[in-house]
Amino acid sequence: MHSVSNLYGRCRGKCLTRLFALLLALAIATPVLLAQEWDRDHLNGRDKVHDPTGAWLVRFKKDFLEREFFLIVFHKGGTLTQDVQGESAFDVSAVNLPEDNPNYSNNVIGSPLSGVWQKTGWNTFAGTLISIEYNNSTNPRPRVPLFDFTKQQITGRLTESGDQMVLDEVLLTHFDSDGKRTPEPEHRFEGLIGVRVPLKILPNSSDTLPVPPIPQ
């Protein structure tokens, strides 16, 4: 016959085992729930009014190459990525030009931009991105020598809804392979408009895509 103390010990052991299993399940579930809550709040929830984390479609005034859009992603870890319309394009009629030809720069291709960002206020932010620009040359032989590094600095703010941003200032400057400023003039843009890329979970979809207005 089992003693009362032995039965009590077994029951206590079972209870402790069940408690441990419950705590382990909670420990696993909590980070997942927190991550889901974080995503909901920053993409479509309460925090989006002051946090640019997410993907944005930005529009600028159409230039002579008819470019007018870029995509920029603010990662929650403080890094940035950006793709510009036409960044990988070049003048195919110019690829065989020698380096001393004044139109040789038509062969320049730009890489996607990468960089860092941080908040500067309740709904304001700043960032710096870098791209590698290089020549796509076939004369006198196929090669891709460095043209320059382009640094893009941005300052911006979110609108009241959190679904739009205004890039108050965008400044482009250029550097050589030693990191020194080149004589190429800087380029400055103001008042660019961006819209947040909305999260649509299948089977939900839409017949329209939010596109920012042309900046004035």
N, C-alpha and C positions, 0 to 999 in steps of 0.2 A: 504494500500500500504506500502511495506517495504521501509524503508529509506535506503539511500546509505550506511550509516554507519553500519546498521544492516547486509546488504549484504556483506560488506567488512569484517565484523567480522566473519560471517559464513565461507566465503572463506578462511580467514586466519586460522580459527580453523581446517578446513579440511586439509589444507596444513600442519599444524603442526602435525596433526594426522598421515598423510601419512609419514612425515619426521621421526616421532618417530618410526613408524612401520619399516621403512627402516633401521634406526640405530639399532633397536633391531635385525633385521635379520642379519645385518652385524656382530653384536656382537656375535651372536650364530655361524655364519659360520666361522668367523676368527680363533677361536681356532681349529676347525676341520681341516681347510686348513693348519694351521701351523703344526698341528700334522702329517698330511699326508706328508707335505714337510719335516718335521724332519725325519720321518721314511724312506722316499725315500733317503734322503741324507746320513743317517747313515748306511742303509742296503746295498744300491747299488749305492749311489751317490757320490758327491764330498767329503763328510766328512769321508768316510770309510777309507781313506788313513792314517788318524791319530787318529781315534776313534775306539776302539775295541768293542764298544757296539754291541751285537748280540750273536749268538750261533756259537760255534767252535767245530770241530772234531779234536782232538789232538792225535798224535801217538808217542809212545815211544818204545824203544827196548824191544822186547818180553822177558819176564822174565820166571822163572822156572815153573810158573803156566800158561804160554802162554797168559798172559795178554799183550795187546799192545795199547789199545785205551781208551780215556775218552772224555766225552762231557763237555764243560764248557760254561756257559752263563754269559756274562757281561751285567748287567742291567744298564740302563741309570741313575738310582738313586745312583749308586756306590756300589751295592751289587753284590755278585757272588754266583752261584750255580754250582755244578759239580757232575757228575756221572761217576764212574770208572768201566770198564769192570770187572766183578767178585766181586764187592764190597759186594754183599749179598750172596756170595757162601762160603761154608765151606766143610770140609772133612766129608762126611756122615758116613764114617767108624769110625770116632773118637768121635761121639757125646756122647757115653756112657763112655768115659774115665773119671776117677777121676781127681781132681785138681792137685794131686801130680805126675801125669803122664807127662813125658817130651813132649808128643805130644798133651797135652791139648790145647795148643794155636792154633791147627788146627781148633778149634771150633769158632774162632773169626770171627765175622761179622762186617763190617763197614757200617755206615750210609752214605747217600749222604753228600757231603761237602757243607758248606755254609760259606760265608765270605764277605769281602769288598775289593774294589779296587779303585785306583786313577791313573790319568795320572801323569807321572814324566817328560815328555818332549813332543816334537811335535808328535812323534809316539811311545813313550815308556810308559810303565805302570808297576805297581806293585800291588800285591794282597796278601791277607792272608785268608786262609780257615781253617775251623775246621771240623773234623768228630768225631763221637762217635764210639768207637770200644768196642764190648761187647762179652762175651762168650755165646754161645747157648748150655746150659748144661742140661742134663737129669739125671745126677748122682750127688747126691742121689735123686734129685727131679727136675722137670722142673723149670728153672730160667734163667735169662739173666743178670748176674752181669757185672759191668763195667770192661773192660780190660784196656783201657787207652783212652786219648784224643790224636788225631793226628793233629798237626798243619802243614799246607802246605803253604809255602811262595814261591811266584813266581815273577820273573822279566822278562819282555819280550818286544818285539818291533814288529811293523807291517812292512811288506815288502812294496815296492814301489807301488804295485797295490792295497794294502789294503785288498786283498783276502786271504793272508797268514800271519801267525805270527810265530815268533821264540821265544820260551820260553828259554831264555839264561840260566836261572838257576831255578831249583825247589828243595827246601829243605824241608825234612820231619823230624819233631822232635816230641817227645812223652812226655805226662804228665799224672800224676796220678789224682785221684779224688780231691786232694787238690791243683792242679795246679802246682805241682813241677815236674821238669824234671825227667824222669825215666832213669835207666841205659841203656835202649835199644839204640843202636847206631843210629845216624842220617843217613838219606839216601839222597844223592844228585844226581840230574840228570841235564844234560846240553844239549842244542841244540835240544829240542823237537820241532817238526813242527806241526802247526795247520792250518786248512783251514776253511774259513768262510762258514757256512751253507747258501746256496743261497736261496733267496725267489723266489718261483715259484708259480704263481697265476693260478689256474685252469681256462680254460681247458689246459693251457700250462703245459708241464711236460718234462721229459727227460729220456733217457735210461741209463744214467750214473750218478754216484754220485762222487763228488770230494773227494778223499781220500788222506791224506798227505803221503809223502814218508817216508820210514824208515829212522830215523835219523842216521847219520854216526858217 
